[in-house]
């Protein structure tokens, strides 16, 4: 991908990693149909800003700089386009390898906050439902027999008049897992038109899902790092409307 000067909300950066807040609506990396405006494009600029300013990346349309000193952002994990929140990015190949191993071994703590429709009866629980890909269906990713084992833990944070605020912990990391699992128990995430049959879930709202906590061992020092992020204003506003405020 080529670099673009897109502002980033960085909460921590050192020689090995960047921790930032991805906004809702931004793709993490380019796709066949979208080549610009992604988090990867923004990181390519941020991590190579000095080299770009020195003229070693003269053609902004090119993904290839005139130097081997360029830094390629290491995307360790993903967030859906519509999901906001904390992400960690590796700045070196070694950090990428280490963090990827930590994610695979489930050594990283991830928590999300979701505003879901309805009154969730249990104060806490576990959703255990296999997720697979149906190439002929829509949505393609869904609960299905023969899918991969998928587990999500939830805890009620607050009950509103028409919705419930949940803390979600993805024990596994399947595509769209949190959205699929919330819909599975009859409480789809507010703003998620893909995994709910009721048209009210669209209603012009953003997806009310936010990666609120990220904790992991620093890939170079081993230090345990913890980062938290409050709910963005967009979700707070929706929650207020659903509470009748």
C-alpha positions in Angstrom: 0.0 0.0 0.0 1.2 3.6 -0.5 1.4 6.2 2.2 -1.4 8.7 2.9 -1.2 11.6 5.4 -4.3 10.5 7.3 -4.4 11.5 11.0 -4.0 8.8 13.6 -5.1 8.7 17.2 -2.0 7.2 18.8 -2.0 6.3 22.5 1.5 4.7 22.7 4.5 4.4 20.5 8.1 3.2 20.9 10.7 1.6 18.6 8.8 -1.7 18.4 5.1 -1.0 18.4 2.3 1.5 17.9 -0.9 1.3 19.9 -3.8 3.4 18.4 -7.5 3.9 18.3 -9.1 2.9 14.9 -12.2 4.9 14.1 -15.4 3.3 13.0 -15.7 3.3 9.2 -12.0 2.8 8.4 -10.8 -0.4 6.8 -7.7 -1.9 8.4 -6.0 -2.7 5.1 -6.7 -2.3 1.3 -9.0 -4.7 -0.5 -9.6 -5.4 -4.2 -12.1 -2.6 -4.3 -10.6 -0.1 -1.8 -7.0 1.0 -2.2 -7.0 4.2 -0.2 -8.1 5.6 3.1 -7.2 2.5 5.1 -5.4 2.2 8.4 -2.5 0.6 6.6 -2.2 3.6 4.2 -2.1 5.9 7.2 0.5 3.8 9.0 2.7 3.6 5.9 2.8 7.4 6.0 3.3 7.8 9.7 6.1 5.2 10.0 7.9 6.6 7.0 7.2 10.3 7.4 10.8 11.4 7.7 11.9 9.4 4.6 8.9 10.8 2.6 9.8 14.3 3.7 13.4 13.7 2.6 12.3 12.8 -0.9 13.0 9.1 -0.8 9.4 8.2 -1.6 9.0 10.7 -4.4 5.9 9.2 -6.1 2.9 9.2 -3.8 1.1 6.7 -6.1 3.8 4.1 -5.6 3.9 1.5 -2.9 7.7 1.1 -3.4 10.1 3.6 -1.9 13.6 4.4 -3.2 15.1 3.0 0.0 15.4 -0.2 2.0 14.9 1.9 5.2 11.2 1.9 4.8 9.1 0.6 7.7 6.2 -1.7 6.8 3.4 -1.8 9.4 2.9 -5.2 10.9 -0.8 -5.9 11.2 -1.1 -8.4 14.0 -4.8 -8.4 14.3 -7.9 -6.9 12.7 -11.1 -5.0 13.6 -14.1 -4.9 11.4 -14.5 -1.7 9.3 -17.5 -0.6 11.5 -15.8 -1.5 14.8 -13.7 1.1 16.6 -11.1 0.8 19.3 -7.6 -0.3 20.4 -5.1 -2.0 18.1 -1.5 -2.8 18.4 0.8 -2.6 15.3 4.3 -4.0 15.0 7.1 -1.8 13.6 9.7 -4.5 13.2 9.6 -8.1 11.7 10.7 -9.5 15.1 7.9 -7.7 16.9 5.4 -8.9 14.4 6.5 -12.5 14.9 6.4 -12.3 18.7 3.1 -10.5 18.9 1.5 -12.9 16.3 2.7 -15.9 18.5 1.2 -14.2 21.6 -2.2 -13.8 19.8 -2.2 -17.4 18.7 -1.4 -18.6 22.2 -4.1 -16.4 23.6 -1.7 -14.5 25.8 -3.3 -11.2 24.8 -6.3 -9.8 26.8 -9.0 -8.2 24.6 -12.2 -6.7 25.8 -15.0 -5.0 23.9 -18.0 -3.0 24.9 -21.2 -3.5 22.9 -24.6 -1.9 23.1 -27.1 -4.7 22.2 -30.8 -4.7 21.6 -33.1 -5.8 24.4 -32.7 -6.8 28.0 -30.1 -9.5 28.4 -31.5 -11.7 31.2 -28.3 -13.3 32.6 -25.7 -11.0 34.3 -22.9 -13.0 32.8 -22.4 -16.1 30.6 -20.7 -17.8 27.7 -21.8 -18.1 24.1 -20.4 -21.3 22.5 -21.4 -21.7 18.9 -19.3 -22.8 15.9 -18.8 -20.3 13.1 -18.2 -21.2 9.5 -18.2 -19.6 6.1 -21.0 -20.2 3.6 -19.8 -19.1 0.2 -23.4 -19.1 -1.2 -25.2 -17.5 1.7 -25.5 -14.0 3.2 -24.0 -13.3 5.6 -21.2 -15.6 4.6 -19.9 -16.0 8.1 -22.5 -17.5 10.5 -23.2 -20.1 13.1 -23.2 -23.4 11.3 -22.7 -27.1 11.8 -19.2 -28.1 11.0 -17.9 -24.6 11.7 -14.9 -23.9 13.9 -15.3 -23.8 17.6 -16.1 -20.3 18.8 -16.5 -18.9 22.3 -17.4 -15.5 23.7 -17.8 -14.5 27.3 -20.1 -11.7 28.2 -20.9 -9.6 31.3 -23.7 -7.0 31.7 -22.4 -3.5 32.5 -25.7 -1.6 32.4 -29.3 -2.1 31.4 -31.0 0.6 29.4 -34.7 1.0 28.5 -34.4 -0.7 25.1 -30.8 -2.0 25.2 -28.1 -3.5 27.3 -24.4 -2.5 27.6 -22.2 -5.6 27.5 -18.6 -6.3 28.0 -17.5 -9.0 25.6 -14.4 -11.2 25.8 -13.6 -13.2 22.6 -12.0 -16.4 23.8 -11.5 -17.4 20.1 -11.0 -15.0 17.2 -13.3 -15.9 14.3 -14.4 -13.4 11.7 -17.4 -11.3 12.9 -17.5 -13.5 16.0 -18.9 -10.9 18.5 -21.6 -9.7 16.0 -22.6 -13.3 15.2 -22.7 -14.5 18.8 -24.7 -11.5 20.1 -27.3 -12.1 17.3 -27.2 -15.8 18.2 -28.6 -15.2 21.7 -31.3 -12.9 20.4 -29.5 -9.6 21.2 -27.8 -8.2 18.1 -25.5 -5.3 18.4 -27.2 -1.9 17.8 -26.4 -0.7 14.3 -25.6 -4.1 12.9 -28.0 -4.6 10.0 -26.0 -7.6 8.7 -26.8 -10.0 11.6 -30.3 -9.0 12.5 -33.5 -9.5 10.5 -35.2 -6.5 12.1 -34.8 -3.3 10.1 -34.7 -1.3 13.2 -31.1 -2.3 13.8 -29.9 -0.1 11.0 -31.8 3.2 11.7 -28.8 5.3 10.7 -26.7 4.3 13.7 -23.1 3.2 13.6 -22.2 -0.3 14.8 -22.1 0.1 18.6 -19.1 -2.1 19.2 -15.8 -0.8 20.6 -12.5 -2.5 21.5 -12.1 -1.0 24.9 -9.2 -2.9 26.5 -6.0 -4.4 25.1 -3.3 -5.9 27.3 -0.2 -7.8 26.2 3.5 -8.5 26.9 5.8 -6.0 25.1 7.5 -8.0 22.3 11.0 -6.8 23.1 11.0 -6.2 26.9 8.3 -8.6 28.1 6.7 -5.8 30.1 3.0 -6.3 30.7 1.2 -3.3 29.0 -2.5 -2.4 29.6 -4.5 0.1 27.5 -8.1 1.1 27.9 -10.4 3.4 25.9 -13.8 4.9 26.9 -16.8 4.5 24.6 -16.6 7.0 21.7 -19.1 9.8 21.6 -21.1 8.2 18.8 -22.0 5.1 20.9 -22.6 7.3 24.0 -25.1 9.3 22.1 -26.9 6.2 20.8 -27.0 4.7 24.3 -28.5 8.0 25.6 -31.2 8.0 23.0 -32.1 4.4 23.7 -32.2 5.2 27.5 -34.8 7.9 26.8 -32.4 10.7 27.7 
